[in-house]
């Protein structure tokens, strides 16, 4: 059976968004609250592989944040912040071709996410902004630094099996 490239692409976007949602949900005690670590953030470097993956991560963020104790401010605002962060990281990764650029791009992504989540934690939990920002920047940054080489290896493995990413 021949599957159209657009269908494959949409399927992969759905799988990526679903993975982000499922991993975040399964690890919910770690994923939400004033101190959080989202293991699913390891998937965020997919945003460097194409603009369509920016929206997959944002959709996964939206679905996961529907469970957030912080309500609409979290599930309403953070997918938008994720889209902005994804576009910035993708743009930087396309402008410069040094081996450190994916890591730098994803640290900038983490910073933008931390700006948003820091605000959510300040409004929703009363956590001092700088503490929320710093905690999220560190945890998202760590996940992204782990994710960059993992996503590269995964993409390479998929390409070897003639699967487009």
PEPE-V234569 format. One record per pair of residues at least 4 apart in sequence whose C-alpha atoms are under 6 Angstrom apart, sorted by the first residue. I is the first residue (numbers start at 1). J is the second residue. D is the distance in whole Angstrom. If there is no record, write none. Layout:
BEGIN
i	j	d
I	J	D
I	J	D
END
This chain:
BEGIN
i	j	d
13	56	5
14	18	6
15	19	6
17	56	5
17	57	6
17	59	6
17	60	4
18	22	6
19	23	6
20	40	5
20	60	5
21	25	6
21	60	5
21	63	6
21	64	5
22	26	6
23	40	6
24	28	6
24	31	6
24	40	6
30	36	5
30	37	5
31	36	5
31	37	5
31	38	5
32	36	5
37	139	6
41	143	6
42	143	5
42	144	5
42	147	4
45	148	5
46	53	6
47	53	5
47	54	5
47	86	6
48	90	5
54	83	6
54	86	5
55	59	6
58	79	5
58	82	6
58	83	6
61	65	6
61	79	6
62	75	5
62	79	5
65	75	5
66	75	6
70	74	6
70	124	5
72	76	5
73	77	6
74	78	6
78	82	6
82	86	6
85	109	5
85	112	6
86	90	6
87	91	6
89	105	5
89	109	6
93	101	6
93	102	6
101	105	6
107	141	6
110	114	6
110	137	5
110	140	5
110	141	5
111	137	6
114	118	6
114	133	5
114	136	5
114	137	5
115	133	6
118	129	5
118	132	4
118	133	4
120	124	6
121	125	5
121	127	6
122	126	5
122	127	5
122	128	6
122	129	5
129	133	6
130	134	6
133	137	6
136	140	6
137	141	6
143	147	6
147	151	6
151	155	6
158	163	5
159	163	5
END
